[in-house]
Amino acid sequence: MAKKIEVMNIKLDNYPMREAMMLVETFLSNTVLNTIEEVSRPMIVAATEDSSVKECIESLDLAIPGDREMLLQAGISSGSGERNSNFFYEFAKRIVRNGKNVFVLAEDAEGIARMQKFLAEGYDGVKVIGSCALSDYADEAGAINEINIQMPDVILSVLSSPIQERFLTKHKEHLHAKIWYGINNEGLIDHGSSRARRKLRRILRRLAFRRYISCFEKQKNES
């Protein structure tokens, strides 16, 4: 199995789940910040248009493909997509098992509420010790101070792209935590919706992403 794949010229990780969780266990015992993000379709689009976003994604300690369309585009079977969709579930189990805590970072109060609801309904064993929204501060330094005062083990980011990548690149050295985890916002938005609505959204996103890939490949071949 290839442990590195390319999606639209962006390098992502494709570790077997067991190996990825071994890395997570190592990260949880480290004294420096390690970075994990579920790479969503909007992140891929942003990375093709902004080299700084691409550099941030490729510098992550674990860049997890957040959608099976990315794997299919890289020539990987859909079975790997099912594995990656369970990544946060396995990650959360390690957080609980190791007695670690999390801090939620979002752009606004709505983002915090969405993440807290997601955790409460499926991951009630995860201990949330605090949260903050960038919109509540005059500058990002205020959010950094709030995070560091709480001294979390894990920062759960629900910032949108490219805000998330710019924030991480700028402030990584100032964050006092063991793991930065950027969660796929598309999945959070779907959480709590009816099955029919979730299915429709996923179909529309998939079609839009396929069109974007097609345009990208066409431009690549013409250049």
C-alpha positions, 0 to 999 in steps of 0.5 A: 500500500502506498503511504503517500498519494497525490491529489491534484499535485498535493501530497497526502498520507495514506497510512493503514489505520493501525500504523496511523494510530501508532503515530497518534500514540507517539504524538500524544507523548511528544513535547512538541506540537504535532499536526493532523488534518482531515483534508477536505475538498475545499482545502484541495481547491484552496491549495491548487490556488494558493501555494501557502495552503499547499505548503501547509498541507504538505507539512502536516505530520498527518494529512488524511484524505477526507473524501473518497473522491480524492482517493479515487482520483489518486487511483486508490480503492474505495475501501481506503475511503471507508478506513479514512472515514473512521479516522476520527473515531479511532483518534477519539478512542485514543484521546479517551484511553490516554486520559487526554483533553481537547479544546475547540477552536472555531471562527464563531459561536456557531462553529463551536456549538456544531462541534460540541453537539457532534462530540456530545452525540457520538463521543461523550467520553472526550473531555472538552476543557474549553473553546474559543471563537476567533470572532470574539477577539480583536486579533488572533493573539487573544485566541492564542492566549486563551488556548495556552491558558487552558493547556489542552492536549489536543486543539480541535480546529473547525476553522474553514480553509484557508483560514485554518492553514494560515492560522496554523502556519502563523501560530504553530510555534506559539501553540502549547498542545500535543496535537492540532487536529483540523476536522473536516467541516463538510462532515460537521455540516452534514451531522444532524441533517436528515439522511436525504439531505445528507445524501443530496449534499454529498452528491452535489459536492461530489459532482462539483469536485469532479468538475473541478478535477476535470478542469484542473486536468484539462489546464494541466494537459494544455500547459 
